[in-house]
Amino acid sequence: MNTEYEYKFYYWGPLLFNSKLKDDDLEKVKNICNKDPKKSCVDILAGDIKHEYNIDKDILNKIFQPYMSGFKDAYAKWYDESINYIYVNKCWVNYMQPGDYNPIHIHTNCDFSSVLYIDIPKELQKEMIEYKGKSAGPGAINFLYGEINNYFISTINKKPVTGEFFIFPSGLRHTVNPHKSKCERISVGINFAIQREKNESS
């Protein structure tokens, strides 16, 4: 539609970045994930999830660095400032069983957070397709921001896809729905710290 005047509108609120790992990089992440009882972190995380384990942040950081150029570009466009470096400062794997869920929560001691989907089994994919409710459905992640009102976009709900990942500000509230299928929904949680570009005049 053509108009007879100039106008602009503004994106505001949190940046929600989405991309996908290459298959070989996804395999590298899978190789550092396991159910080592010595690395259990169930007691310090928000979810009602029986199997959560710390993984090697240095290895994961090396895998993710090639994907950070896209995030830094999106960050610069969204916030009108640059990031010098963004790196993994904590990461863990979630093996979600039927009935497990993550309540509404945020992440602390970091700048941005991420979720990477390692394995979304066919049983869960079928359950998502057959779901008839109006919510995001089984296994979905829900991002919540600001007030709920007419003409406000205050929620974004996404179904998990193997290999995809989201990066978002650590203070963005989010939750994960439970599923009923007899399978494991495997994801990796990642916390990032950032270094901004130094002001040339400083």
Backbone hydrogen bonds, N-H to C=O, Kabsch-Sander energy under -0.5 kcal/mol:
donor,donor_aa,acceptor,acceptor_aa,energy
17,F,15,L,-0.6
17,F,167,I,-2.8
19,S,165,F,-2.1
21,L,163,G,-2.7
26,L,22,K,-2.4
27,E,23,D,-2.0
28,K,24,D,-1.5
29,V,25,D,-1.9
30,K,26,L,-2.4
31,N,27,E,-1.8
32,I,28,K,-0.5
32,I,29,V,-1.4
33,C,30,K,-1.4
36,D,34,N,-1.3
39,K,36,D,-2.4
40,S,37,P,-1.2
41,C,52,E,-2.5
42,V,52,E,-0.5
44,I,41,C,-1.3
45,L,41,C,-0.7
45,L,42,V,-0.8
48,D,101,Y,-2.6
49,I,47,G,-1.2
52,E,50,K,-0.5
53,Y,93,V,-2.0
54,N,39,K,-2.9
55,I,91,C,-1.8
57,K,55,I,-0.5
60,L,56,D,-1.9
61,N,57,K,-2.3
62,K,58,D,-1.7
63,I,59,I,-1.8
64,F,60,L,-2.2
65,Q,61,N,-1.8
67,Y,64,F,-1.8
68,M,64,F,-0.6
68,M,65,Q,-1.5
71,F,67,Y,-1.1
72,K,68,M,-3.0
73,D,69,S,-1.9
74,A,70,G,-2.2
75,Y,71,F,-3.0
76,A,72,K,-2.2
77,K,73,D,-1.9
78,W,74,A,-2.3
79,Y,75,Y,-3.1
80,D,76,A,-1.4
84,N,195,Q,-3.3
85,Y,195,Q,-1.9
87,Y,193,A,-2.6
89,N,191,N,-2.7
90,K,191,N,-1.2
92,W,189,G,-2.1
93,V,53,Y,-2.8
94,N,187,S,-3.5
95,Y,51,H,-2.8
96,M,94,N,-0.8
96,M,185,R,-2.6
97,Q,95,Y,-0.5
99,G,179,H,-2.2
100,D,97,Q,-2.3
101,Y,48,D,-1.1
102,N,176,V,-1.7
105,H,174,H,-1.9
107,H,170,S,-2.8
111,D,192,F,-2.8
112,F,192,F,-1.7
113,S,168,F,-3.3
114,S,190,I,-2.3
115,V,166,F,-1.7
116,L,188,V,-2.5
117,Y,164,E,-2.5
118,I,116,L,-0.7
118,I,186,I,-1.9
119,D,186,I,-1.9
125,Q,121,P,-2.2
126,K,122,K,-2.5
127,E,123,E,-1.9
128,M,124,L,-2.5
129,I,125,Q,-1.9
130,E,126,K,-2.2
131,Y,127,E,-1.0
139,G,178,P,-0.6
140,A,137,G,-1.5
141,I,158,K,-2.5
142,N,175,T,-2.9
143,F,156,I,-3.1
144,L,173,R,-2.8
145,Y,154,S,-3.0
149,N,147,E,-0.6
152,F,149,N,-1.7
154,S,152,F,-1.0
156,I,143,F,-2.0
158,K,141,I,-2.7
163,G,117,Y,-3.5
164,E,161,V,-2.2
165,F,19,S,-2.6
166,F,115,V,-2.0
167,I,17,F,-2.2
168,F,113,S,-2.6
170,S,111,D,-2.2
172,L,169,P,-2.2
173,R,144,L,-0.8
173,R,171,G,-0.5
174,H,105,H,-1.8
175,T,142,N,-1.8
176,V,102,N,-2.1
177,N,140,A,-2.4
183,C,181,S,-2.1
185,R,96,M,-2.3
185,R,183,C,-0.5
186,I,119,D,-2.2
186,I,184,E,-0.7
187,S,94,N,-2.0
187,S,185,R,-0.5
188,V,116,L,-3.0
189,G,92,W,-2.5
190,I,114,S,-2.5
191,N,90,K,-3.1
192,F,112,F,-3.6
193,A,87,Y,-2.5
195,Q,85,Y,-3.1
197,E,82,S,-1.7
202,S,199,N,-1.8
